[in-house]
Amino acid sequence: MSKKVKSVRIPIELETLNLSKLIRECENYLRDLESATMLKSGGNREAAEALLATRQLDLGKRIAKMIWEARVEYGKGK
């Protein structure tokens, strides 16, 4: 799977956003979804749900931090 992003339209405030890092975070989340599926099929439903809940919060925080950092960089250049 290619990790390069060729063309994406984003607001000017987010032009410094590291899209490769964003894609890596999503890949990690997909791996965790697969792990949760295996846990659930193995009969450990509670662990699967806990993994998903924790990872969703973590993903949201990481993406929000990346967006915030890009906005800060944009503010410095103004």
C-alpha positions as CSV (number, residue, x, y, z in Angstrom):
1,M,0.0,0.0,0.0
2,S,1.4,3.4,-1.0
3,K,1.7,5.9,1.8
4,K,2.0,8.9,-0.5
5,V,-0.9,11.4,-0.9
6,K,-0.9,13.0,-4.4
7,S,-3.7,15.5,-4.3
8,V,-6.0,16.6,-1.5
9,R,-7.9,19.9,-1.1
10,I,-7.6,21.2,2.5
11,P,-8.1,24.6,4.1
12,I,-5.1,26.9,4.0
13,E,-4.8,26.7,7.8
14,L,-4.1,23.0,7.5
15,E,-1.5,23.1,4.7
16,T,1.2,22.1,7.1
17,L,-0.7,19.0,8.3
18,N,1.3,15.8,7.9
19,L,-1.0,13.7,5.8
20,S,1.3,10.7,5.9
21,K,1.2,10.7,9.7
22,L,-2.6,10.9,9.5
23,I,-2.8,8.0,7.2
24,R,-0.5,6.0,9.5
25,E,-2.8,6.7,12.4
26,C,-5.7,5.4,10.4
27,E,-3.8,2.2,9.5
28,N,-3.0,1.6,13.1
29,Y,-6.7,2.0,13.9
30,L,-7.6,-0.5,11.3
31,R,-5.2,-3.0,12.7
32,D,-6.8,-2.5,16.1
33,L,-10.2,-3.1,14.5
34,E,-8.9,-6.4,13.2
35,S,-7.6,-7.3,16.6
36,A,-10.9,-6.5,18.2
37,T,-12.7,-8.7,15.7
38,M,-10.4,-11.6,16.5
39,L,-10.9,-11.1,20.3
40,K,-14.7,-11.0,19.7
41,S,-14.6,-14.2,17.6
42,G,-12.5,-15.8,20.3
43,G,-15.2,-15.2,22.8
44,N,-13.7,-12.2,24.6
45,R,-16.3,-9.6,23.8
46,E,-15.6,-7.3,26.7
47,A,-11.9,-7.0,25.8
48,A,-12.8,-6.3,22.2
49,E,-15.2,-3.5,23.2
50,A,-12.7,-2.0,25.6
51,L,-10.0,-2.0,22.9
52,L,-12.3,-0.2,20.5
53,A,-13.5,2.3,23.0
54,T,-9.9,3.1,24.1
55,R,-8.5,3.3,20.6
56,Q,-11.4,5.5,19.3
57,L,-10.6,8.1,22.0
58,D,-6.9,7.8,21.3
59,L,-7.4,8.3,17.6
60,G,-9.6,11.3,18.1
61,K,-7.0,12.9,20.4
62,R,-4.1,12.2,18.0
63,I,-5.9,13.7,15.0
64,A,-7.1,16.7,17.0
65,K,-3.6,17.3,18.1
66,M,-2.3,17.1,14.5
67,I,-4.9,19.6,13.4
68,W,-4.2,21.9,16.3
69,E,-0.4,21.9,15.6
70,A,-1.1,22.7,11.9
71,R,-3.3,25.7,12.9
72,V,-0.6,26.9,15.3
73,E,2.0,26.7,12.5
74,Y,-0.3,28.7,10.3
75,G,-0.8,31.3,13.0
76,K,3.0,31.7,13.4
77,G,3.3,32.5,9.7
78,K,0.7,35.2,9.7
